Amino acid sequence: MPIRPVIWALAFSISSSAFAQTAAQNQVVGTWRMMSATIDPGGKHIAAYGEKPNGLLVFTPDMHFVEVLTDAEVPRFASNARGGGTDDENRMAMSRSIGFFGSYTVDEKGEFSGNRVEGATFPNWIGSVRTRGDLRLVVEGDRMTEQFRRPEGTEIRIEWQRVK
């Protein structure tokens, strides 16, 4: 048997097992459903996305993420056209939802260590980088807690459940 195919097979086997080990260590990889979200301006616990928060957070094995958070009780637009909302309808939709995506990192323990936003419905977030100091994701079994502080100091806490 020629040596070249054996070397390629061995290299593929090593890289495949290394990827599998890395993916297994990644604690956040998968799909998560938002269970609750609170905002705490000045010590008040307010439902950040209404009484029926609706959202998904997906972390892919290739280190990308997408997060969409909405308030399930935001009224539909009377015009039934996305670009035809009134000022009030647009303000309500914008203030009670957000969507963004980008890339993320985990540390050697597989714990979330940061992200970079590549696109967002709130354009000011595009290009922003958050580290563990700005954004903490703690996984305990099939539950995850997300905590971050807005630049003005308001704290946000989101509880997630892993989707099976």
C-alpha positions in Angstrom: 0.0 0.0 0.0 1.4 3.4 -0.9 2.4 5.6 2.0 0.6 8.8 0.8 -3.0 7.4 1.3 -2.1 6.1 4.7 -0.7 9.5 5.8 -3.9 11.3 4.4 -6.1 8.8 6.2 -4.2 9.3 9.5 -4.3 13.1 9.2 -8.0 13.0 8.5 -8.6 10.7 11.4 -6.6 13.0 13.8 -8.3 16.2 12.6 -11.8 14.6 12.7 -11.2 13.4 16.3 -9.8 16.8 17.3 -12.9 18.6 15.8 -15.2 16.2 17.6 -13.4 16.8 20.9 -13.6 20.6 20.4 -17.3 20.4 19.5 -18.0 18.2 22.5 -16.3 20.8 24.8 -18.3 23.7 23.4 -21.0 24.2 26.1 -23.1 26.7 24.2 -23.3 25.0 20.8 -27.0 24.2 19.8 -30.3 25.9 19.9 -31.7 27.8 22.9 -35.2 29.1 23.5 -35.7 32.2 25.6 -37.7 31.5 28.8 -37.6 34.9 30.5 -35.9 38.2 30.1 -35.7 41.0 32.6 -34.2 44.5 32.5 -33.2 46.2 35.7 -33.0 50.0 35.4 -32.5 51.5 38.8 -33.3 48.3 40.7 -36.6 47.6 39.0 -37.3 44.1 37.4 -39.1 44.8 34.2 -40.0 42.2 31.6 -37.6 43.1 28.7 -39.7 41.5 26.0 -43.2 41.6 27.6 -45.0 38.9 29.5 -44.6 36.4 26.6 -41.0 36.7 25.5 -40.2 34.8 22.3 -36.7 34.2 21.1 -34.1 31.8 19.9 -30.3 31.8 20.2 -28.4 29.4 17.9 -24.7 28.7 18.3 -23.3 26.6 15.4 -20.3 24.3 15.7 -18.4 26.4 13.2 -18.5 29.3 15.7 -21.3 31.5 14.3 -24.4 32.6 16.2 -27.8 34.2 15.5 -30.1 35.6 18.1 -33.7 36.9 17.6 -35.6 38.2 20.6 -39.3 39.4 20.4 -42.3 40.2 22.5 -45.0 37.8 21.3 -47.7 40.5 22.2 -46.5 43.2 19.8 -49.6 44.1 17.8 -49.7 43.4 14.1 -49.4 46.3 11.6 -52.8 47.6 10.4 -51.4 47.9 6.9 -50.2 44.2 6.9 -47.1 45.5 5.1 -43.6 45.5 6.8 -42.7 48.9 5.3 -46.2 50.4 5.8 -46.3 50.7 9.6 -47.2 53.9 11.4 -44.7 55.7 13.5 -46.2 54.1 16.6 -46.3 50.6 15.1 -42.7 50.9 14.0 -41.5 52.3 17.4 -43.3 49.4 19.2 -41.8 46.8 16.9 -38.3 48.2 17.1 -38.3 48.7 20.9 -39.7 45.2 21.7 -37.5 43.1 19.4 -34.0 42.7 18.2 -32.1 40.3 15.9 -28.4 40.0 15.4 -25.7 37.6 14.2 -22.0 37.1 14.1 -19.2 34.9 15.4 -18.3 33.7 18.8 -15.5 32.1 20.8 -15.2 29.6 23.6 -12.2 29.1 25.9 -10.3 25.9 26.5 -13.0 24.7 28.9 -15.7 25.2 26.2 -17.2 28.1 28.0 -18.4 31.2 26.1 -15.7 33.8 26.0 -17.0 36.5 23.6 -18.7 37.5 20.3 -18.5 39.9 17.4 -21.7 41.3 15.9 -21.7 41.2 12.1 -25.2 42.3 11.5 -28.1 43.6 13.6 -31.6 45.2 13.4 -30.0 47.9 15.7 -27.2 49.2 13.5 -25.2 50.6 16.4 -24.3 47.0 17.4 -22.7 46.1 14.1 -19.0 45.6 14.6 -19.2 45.5 18.3 -17.1 43.0 20.3 -18.2 41.7 23.6 -16.0 39.7 25.9 -16.8 37.8 29.1 -16.4 41.1 31.0 -19.4 42.6 29.0 -21.5 39.5 28.4 -21.7 36.3 30.5 -23.3 33.1 29.4 -23.3 30.4 32.1 -24.5 26.9 31.1 -25.9 24.5 33.8 -27.2 21.3 32.1 -29.9 22.3 29.7 -30.3 25.9 31.1 -28.2 28.9 30.3 -28.2 32.3 31.9 -27.2 35.4 29.9 -26.2 38.6 31.7 -24.9 41.8 30.3 -24.8 45.5 31.1 -25.7 48.2 28.6 -23.3 51.1 28.2 -25.5 53.3 30.4 -25.4 50.7 33.2 -28.8 48.9 32.8 -28.5 45.2 33.5 -30.2 42.5 31.4 -30.8 38.9 32.4 -32.1 36.3 30.0 -32.9 32.7 30.9 -32.6 30.1 28.1 -33.6 26.4 27.8 -31.8 24.1 25.4 -34.0 22.9 22.6 -33.9 19.2 22.1 
